[in-house]
Every structure is written in C-alpha cells, then in structure tokens.
Amino acid sequence: MPASEFSHVCHWVFDLDHTLYPPSARLFDQIEVRMTAYVMRALGVDAAEADRLRDQYWRSHGTTLAGLMQVHGVDPAPYLHEVHDIDFSALTPDPELRAAIADLPGQKIVFTNGSAPYAQKVLAARGLDGLFDGIFGVEHADYHPKPAARAFATVFDRAGVDPARAAMFEDDPRNLAVPHQMGMRTIHVAEHPAPAPHIQHHTADLPRFLRSLRAARHH
C-alpha cells in the first residue's frame, strides 16, 4: 500500500454518489426517473427524446443539468430540488466508513454534482453527518459541474483546499483528470479499475483503503 504517497495530504475531498455509498443502493434509478420527467415537462418532449437528451448532455456538458442550462436556459434550483426528492431508505449507516474518515488528519469535504441539501440527506442516511468540514454541491461551483476545471477551482477556492496537499476520491474516472492536473492524489472508488494516466490508485473498498493509510501513519 503506497501510504507514503499520502503523508503530505491534509485536504481530503470526497465525491458523494457511488463513492460514499455503494451503487447497489440504486439511488440513481430514482433520480433518473425524475430527471426524465423534468426534461419531458420542461422541453415538451416524449420520454425517449428526454432520455436521449439526458445522455447527450451528460456526455457533452458533464451533467444533464449543465446541458439544460446552457442549451435551454433551464433554472437550476427547481430542477435540483425536484430530481433529488427521492426515498433514501435504501441507504444504511456505515460505522466502519465513518470511523475511517473521522481518523483522517486535516480537512474533509464533500464535493458533488448534486446539490448540497441532497448530499446532507445522503450523509445522514449513511451515518456520516457531522463528519465533514464542508459540503459543496454544484450550486457552490456556480452550477459548473465536474469534470470542468472551473468547477474544481471554484469549490477549492471557497473551501481553502490546497491541491498540492489534497486527495480526491471519486467513482467517475472523468472527474479525476483535473484533480490530477492540479497536483492532487487521485483515487478511483469503483468495483473495477479504469486504468488511466490520471488515476493513481483504485479501491473497491473505501474503508479498507483509508484504514491502510491510518495503519501506515501510526507505525
């Protein structure tokens, strides 16, 4: 375990969805249904076209919302409220993950392309509330989503994160490219590795990965 590569890190940045809870919770199944309904209503299109646009904007703009804002002038606030108004009962507390994050030295923040109120509900359902020094949603990046460089720059400036002394945990490989360019340690959190020059570490077990850093620190 390359724990020595983290000895300088004192800013720990965590993505939310599929990073601080497992994909098996299937929250996105609920969110995507609500996104499609919103796009259908906002643009006056059928479900098939709404799904096509959602996928197209995710690929070209980073998120569906970013595409809706830039191409159609959609107001982000009602959209974010509606698509994240879901049932969180599939999430269960993870005391092991809480203990591992709590033990990290320095600042810990969440940075999600979702909204901060949604993130707070997810963290509460996972038993991770009160653990982070800041929770930053896409609204704190002036609605510019990851993987855009200005999204990271805006949030890190607001949070006081020094990328040269920071690590980024993220399930979407796209969202680790800019952090790597900024000098951060990059950790891909996913079941399967996605080898790329900008991904330095991979883990399918985040608590175990964090514990291994702790073990090295305490030797």
Phi, psi and chi 1 to 4 in degrees:
 res  aa     phi    psi   chi1   chi2   chi3   chi4
   1 MET       -  126.0  176.0   61.6 -140.0      -
   2 PRO   -81.6   55.4   29.4  -30.9      -      -
   3 ALA   -61.0  -30.7      -      -      -      -
   4 SER   -61.1  -24.5   60.9      -      -      -
   5 GLU   -71.4   -9.8  -64.4 -177.2   32.1      -
   6 PHE  -112.3    5.5  -69.5   81.7      -      -
   7 SER   -64.1  -23.4   58.0      -      -      -
   8 HIS   -91.3   -7.5   66.0  -65.2      -      -
   9 VAL   -79.0  127.5  173.3      -      -      -
  10 CYS  -134.2    9.1   57.6      -      -      -
  11 HIS  -127.3  119.0  -56.5  -80.9      -      -
  12 TRP  -115.3  116.1  -52.7   86.0      -      -
  13 VAL  -112.4  123.0 -175.3      -      -      -
  14 PHE  -116.2  128.7  -66.3   88.1      -      -
  15 ASP   -65.9  167.9  173.9   49.7      -      -
  16 LEU  -103.7  -71.0 -179.9   76.4      -      -
  17 ASP   -66.6  128.8  -66.0  -56.0      -      -
  18 HIS    64.5   11.8  -61.5  175.4      -      -
  19 THR  -116.7  -49.8  -61.0      -      -      -
  20 LEU   -96.6    1.4  -67.0  178.5      -      -
  21 TYR  -148.2  156.8   68.8   83.7      -      -
  22 PRO   -78.4  149.0   24.8  -31.1      -      -
  23 PRO   -56.3  -24.8  -23.5   31.8      -      -
  24 SER   -61.8  -16.1   57.7      -      -      -
  25 ALA   -69.7  -21.2      -      -      -      -
  26 ARG    58.4   34.6  -55.2 -171.4   73.5   94.6
  27 LEU   -61.0  -34.1  -68.1 -165.5      -      -
  28 PHE   -67.7  -23.9  -97.4   82.8      -      -
  29 ASP   -59.2  -42.2  -71.1    6.9      -      -
  30 GLN   -70.0  -44.9  -62.3 -175.8   61.6      -
  31 ILE   -63.3  -40.5  -68.2  169.9      -      -
  32 GLU   -65.9  -36.7  -74.4  174.6   -8.4      -
  33 VAL   -60.0  -43.1  168.3      -      -      -
  34 ARG   -71.8  -34.3  -58.3 -175.2   73.5   83.2
  35 MET   -64.6  -45.6  -72.7  165.0   67.8      -
  36 THR   -60.4  -44.6  -62.9      -      -      -
  37 ALA   -61.3  -39.8      -      -      -      -
  38 TYR   -66.0  -44.9 -159.6   96.6      -      -
  39 VAL   -64.2  -41.1  172.6      -      -      -
  40 MET   -57.5  -46.9  -72.3  171.8   66.0      -
  41 ARG   -71.5  -44.0 -164.1  173.0   68.4 -110.5
  42 ALA   -68.5  -35.7      -      -      -      -
  43 LEU  -107.1   -6.5  -55.2 -174.5      -      -
  44 GLY    67.5   40.0      -      -      -      -
  45 VAL  -118.2  167.5  -62.4      -      -      -
  46 ASP   -83.6  176.2   64.0   18.4      -      -
  47 ALA   -63.5  -40.0      -      -      -      -
  48 ALA   -64.2  -43.2      -      -      -      -
  49 GLU   -68.5  -37.6  176.3   64.4    1.5      -
  50 ALA   -62.0  -43.1      -      -      -      -
  51 ASP   -65.7  -39.2  -79.1  -23.5      -      -
  52 ARG   -63.4  -43.6 -173.0 -171.5   72.8   78.2
  53 LEU   -66.5  -40.6  -71.9  171.4      -      -
  54 ARG   -56.5  -48.4  -80.7 -158.1  -51.7  105.7
  55 ASP   -65.8  -42.8 -176.6   63.2      -      -
  56 GLN   -61.6  -44.5  177.7 -177.0  -41.1      -
  57 TYR   -71.3  -33.6  -67.7  152.1      -      -
  58 TRP   -61.5  -41.6 -178.2   80.7      -      -
  59 ARG   -72.6  -41.0  -66.3  178.9 -169.7  -80.3
  60 SER   -90.7  -27.5   61.3      -      -      -
  61 HIS  -118.7   -5.4  -70.5   76.8      -      -
  62 GLY    99.1  -38.5      -      -      -      -
  63 THR  -145.1  159.8   60.7      -      -      -
  64 THR   -58.5  -43.9  -62.9      -      -      -
  65 LEU   -58.9  -43.6  173.9   59.1      -      -
  66 ALA   -60.0  -40.9      -      -      -      -
  67 GLY   -65.4  -43.5      -      -      -      -
  68 LEU   -61.4  -39.5  -68.3  173.7      -      -
  69 MET   -68.0  -47.6  -69.6  174.7   65.3      -
  70 GLN   -75.1  -36.8  -68.1  177.4   37.4      -
  71 VAL   -90.8  -33.9 -179.3      -      -      -
  72 HIS  -120.9   -2.8  -55.2  -78.5      -      -
  73 GLY    68.1   29.2      -      -      -      -
  74 VAL   -69.0  138.4  165.7      -      -      -
  75 ASP   -74.6  122.7 -178.3   -4.5      -      -
  76 PRO   -71.7  -32.8   23.7  -33.0      -      -
  77 ALA   -62.9  -51.2      -      -      -      -
  78 PRO   -63.2  -36.2  -17.9   28.6      -      -
  79 TYR   -60.7  -51.0  169.3   92.5      -      -
  80 LEU   -60.6  -39.0  -75.2  169.1      -      -
  81 HIS   -64.8  -45.8  175.4   75.7      -      -
  82 GLU   -71.6  -44.4 -175.8  164.7  -38.5      -
  83 VAL   -72.2  -21.0  -56.6      -      -      -
  84 HIS   -98.6    7.9  -68.7  124.1      -      -
  85 ASP   -85.2   77.1 -174.8   17.4      -      -
  86 ILE  -125.9  176.9   61.4  167.5      -      -
  87 ASP   -90.3  122.6  174.5   14.0      -      -
  88 PHE   -97.9    9.6  -65.9   92.1      -      -
  89 SER   -68.6  -14.9   60.7      -      -      -
  90 ALA   -72.5  -15.6      -      -      -      -
  91 LEU   -87.0  141.2  -62.3  176.9      -      -
  92 THR  -126.4  151.9   53.3      -      -      -
  93 PRO   -60.6  147.4  -23.4   34.1      -      -
  94 ASP  -127.8   84.2 -171.3  -21.9      -      -
  95 PRO   -59.4  -32.4  -17.3   28.1      -      -
  96 GLU   -65.0  -44.0 -167.0 -177.1   -6.3      -
  97 LEU   -67.6  -39.8  178.9   58.1      -      -
  98 ARG   -59.4  -46.5 -177.3 -177.4 -179.6   92.3
  99 ALA   -64.0  -38.9      -      -      -      -
 100 ALA   -67.4  -40.7      -      -      -      -
 101 ILE   -70.6  -42.1  -66.2  173.1      -      -
 102 ALA   -58.7  -30.4      -      -      -      -
 103 ASP   -81.0  -10.9 -168.7   62.1      -      -
 104 LEU   -67.3  138.8  -66.1  172.1      -      -
 105 PRO   -81.3  134.4   30.1  -32.5      -      -
 106 GLY   100.6 -153.6      -      -      -      -
 107 GLN   -87.3  138.4 -179.1 -165.0   40.7      -
 108 LYS  -127.0  124.9  -68.3  156.2  -79.3 -142.6
 109 ILE  -132.4  160.2   69.3  168.0      -      -
 110 VAL  -109.8  134.7  170.6      -      -      -
 111 PHE  -132.0  112.0  175.2   23.6      -      -
 112 THR  -124.8  152.3  174.0      -      -      -
 113 ASN   -79.0   -6.3  -84.4  -17.1      -      -
 114 GLY   -81.1 -166.6      -      -      -      -
 115 SER   -96.3  157.3   67.5      -      -      -
 116 ALA   -63.1  -42.3      -      -      -      -
 117 PRO   -60.1  -38.1  -26.1   35.3      -      -
 118 TYR   -63.4  -44.6  162.2   73.7      -      -
 119 ALA   -59.2  -41.3      -      -      -      -
 120 GLN   -62.6  -37.0  -74.1  163.0  -14.2      -
 121 LYS   -68.6  -40.8  -69.6  174.2 -175.8  171.8
 122 VAL   -62.5  -46.6  169.2      -      -      -
 123 LEU   -62.6  -40.2  -65.9  173.3      -      -
 124 ALA   -62.7  -42.7      -      -      -      -
 125 ALA   -67.9  -25.0      -      -      -      -
 126 ARG   -92.3    1.0  -70.2  -72.9  -79.7  157.8
 127 GLY    70.5   27.5      -      -      -      -
 128 LEU  -112.0   11.0  -57.2  175.6      -      -
 129 ASP   -72.6  149.3   42.7  -24.9      -      -
 130 GLY    77.1    7.8      -      -      -      -
 131 LEU   -97.2  -24.4 -165.8   54.9      -      -
 132 PHE  -106.5  148.5  -65.7   93.7      -      -
 133 ASP   -79.4  -16.6  -59.8  -66.1      -      -
 134 GLY  -163.9  146.1      -      -      -      -
 135 ILE  -124.3  114.7  -61.3  169.0      -      -
 136 PHE  -116.5  120.4  -63.9   87.6      -      -
 137 GLY   -99.4 -178.5      -      -      -      -
 138 VAL   -62.2  -24.2   70.4      -      -      -
 139 GLU   -65.8  -28.3   65.4  -91.0   37.6      -
 140 HIS   -79.3  -11.2  -63.4  107.1      -      -
 141 ALA  -101.1   22.3      -      -      -      -
 142 ASP    55.4   34.6  -59.2  -33.5      -      -
 143 TYR    67.1   15.8  -63.7  102.7      -      -
 144 HIS   -91.0  119.7  -62.8  -64.3      -      -
 145 PRO   -86.7  157.5   33.4  -35.4      -      -
 146 LYS   -56.0  142.6  -60.7  178.0  -74.9 -175.5
 147 PRO   -93.3   15.7   33.5  -35.8      -      -
 148 ALA   -63.2  135.3      -      -      -      -
 149 ALA   -58.8  -38.5      -      -      -      -
 150 ARG   -70.3  -22.5   58.6 -177.1  162.3  178.1
 151 ALA   -64.1  -49.0      -      -      -      -
 152 PHE   -63.8  -44.9  -69.0   99.6      -      -
 153 ALA   -60.7  -42.5      -      -      -      -
 154 THR   -65.6  -47.7  -59.0      -      -      -
 155 VAL   -69.1  -42.6  164.9      -      -      -
 156 PHE   -65.9  -34.1  -67.4  167.6      -      -
 157 ASP   -65.5  -44.0 -173.0   52.4      -      -
 158 ARG   -65.9  -35.7  -71.9 -174.1  170.1 -178.8
 159 ALA   -86.9  -15.0      -      -      -      -
 160 GLY    75.6   32.7      -      -      -      -
 161 VAL   -85.6  129.5  168.7      -      -      -
 162 ASP   -96.3  106.9  174.7    3.8      -      -
 163 PRO   -57.7  -29.0  -24.0   34.4      -      -
 164 ALA   -68.3  -15.0      -      -      -      -
 165 ARG  -125.2   34.1  -55.7 -177.3   67.9 -160.5
 166 ALA  -130.7  159.1      -      -      -      -
 167 ALA  -129.7  144.7      -      -      -      -
 168 MET  -120.7  125.5 -179.7   86.2 -158.8      -
 169 PHE  -109.7  126.1  -63.8   84.2      -      -
 170 GLU  -158.6  140.4  167.5   74.5   64.0      -
 171 ASP   -87.9  -23.1   73.0  -63.9      -      -
 172 ASP   -94.2  112.4 -173.0  -18.5      -      -
 173 PRO   -55.0  -31.5  -24.1   33.1      -      -
 174 ARG   -57.5  -34.8  -59.9 -175.5  -54.8  170.9
 175 ASN   -83.1    4.4  -64.0  -16.6      -      -
 176 LEU  -102.9   -7.9  -70.1  169.8      -      -
 177 ALA   -66.2  -50.2      -      -      -      -
 178 VAL   -66.4  -45.4  169.0      -      -      -
 179 PRO   -54.8  -39.0  -30.6   37.4      -      -
 180 HIS   -63.7  -43.4 -178.1 -102.5      -      -
 181 GLN   -61.4  -32.3  -70.7  166.7    8.8      -
 182 MET   -78.6   -8.9  -63.0  173.6   86.5      -
 183 GLY    99.5   12.2      -      -      -      -
 184 MET   -82.5  157.6  -60.7  176.8   72.9      -
 185 ARG   -75.3  135.8  -73.3  -83.7  172.7  -99.9
 186 THR  -118.0  130.2   55.1      -      -      -
 187 ILE  -128.1  118.1  -53.7   92.6      -      -
 188 HIS   -88.2  118.6 -178.8 -143.3      -      -
 189 VAL  -103.3  104.8 -177.9      -      -      -
 190 ALA  -166.5  163.3      -      -      -      -
 191 GLU   -64.2  -41.1 -174.6  176.6   -6.5      -
 192 HIS  -119.3  141.8  -58.0  -67.7      -      -
 193 PRO   -65.0  153.9  -13.8   26.1      -      -
 194 ALA  -129.7   81.6      -      -      -      -
 195 PRO   -56.0  130.3  -22.9   33.5      -      -
 196 ALA  -160.6  151.3      -      -      -      -
 197 PRO   -60.4  -25.9  -22.4   31.6      -      -
 198 HIS   -91.0    1.0   63.6  -90.4      -      -
 199 ILE  -107.1  114.1  -64.3  174.4      -      -
 200 GLN   -91.2  -30.9  -63.6  167.7  -40.8      -
 201 HIS  -139.7  153.5  -54.5  -78.9      -      -
 202 HIS  -133.3  142.5  164.5  -95.7      -      -
 203 THR  -145.4  140.2 -177.9      -      -      -
 204 ALA   -99.4    1.5      -      -      -      -
 205 ASP  -140.9   90.0 -174.3  -22.5      -      -
 206 LEU   -62.1  -45.7 -178.4   56.6      -      -
 207 PRO   -58.1  -40.8  -23.4   32.5      -      -
 208 ARG   -64.9  -42.1 -175.3  179.2  175.3 -163.8
 209 PHE   -59.8  -46.6 -174.6   91.1      -      -
 210 LEU   -66.8  -37.3  -63.0  175.8      -      -
 211 ARG   -63.7  -36.4  -84.5 -157.7  -43.3  -84.7
 212 SER   -65.7  -32.6   68.7      -      -      -
 213 LEU   -67.4  -39.9  -59.8 -177.0      -      -
 214 ARG   -63.8  -44.7  177.2 -175.2 -170.2  -86.6
 215 ALA   -59.5  -40.3      -      -      -      -
 216 ALA   -68.3  -38.4      -      -      -      -
 217 ARG   -64.0  -33.5  -81.7 -155.7  -38.7  -83.6
 218 HIS   -92.3    3.8  -70.5  -88.4      -      -
 219 HIS   -82.0      -  -83.5  -58.3      -      -
